[in-house]
């Protein structure tokens, strides 16, 4: 089962890139974040023609939005709102084999890592806290649950997930408090980082490069903000894992590259 997570930064603007990627990589399921597209304008026809006839999209105008596109049928679909906001940051499906697939778009958090002056950063930390409490409850209710969690988490947790640990310690996405809260969420499900099962540390690995870099590949000042995690009962099932950074070279690309993981399920 081949699963991809990709912050596309406008699905309508980059639909041709998405279809090109699907034709080349043929994943079983594609999870998109930052759709910037209300549900009534979602490009269903293009995905239908590409063979992704099972779709669960949850979007809004101009901001946020998540979707799961699949060649495999869903037994169930659902969404959850966090922090009392209906801002389209989560959707989930359950496949017929019982495996849950969750797609998250965690808030970016703005520019200042200070909750007293930056409401966006406060929202991000609260979002992580609520995710942690929610999953802890779900784990108690069903300890044998098999789940894959993917998405743009907007946090690079390891020193090897950023181009410079020292220079980014006070930059939103790699601050100690964000890393601490993401780790608390990971522990709530004892999740396993499926990509690092294959691309082991201390190897550097990034999935996002700023638009500000004239030659992003030469400077390579990236961060690994996009993740694919799995519940511990799925450990050892990962066949391959990689970041498809070629997509970052395409014309008018997203600043994120797809993360591709293949499981034995």
PyMOL commands that set and color helices and strands:
alter all, ss='L'
color gray80, all
select helices_A, chain A and resi 15-25+39-41+44-49+119-141+159-161+165-168+176-189+194-198+216-219+232-234+245-249
alter helices_A, ss='H'
color red, helices_A
select strands_A, chain A and resi 2-7+29-33+54-58+66-70+74-78+90-95+100-105+147-152+192-193+208-209+222-223+226-230+238-244+258-263
alter strands_A, ss='S'
color yellow, strands_A
deselect
rebuild
show_as cartoon
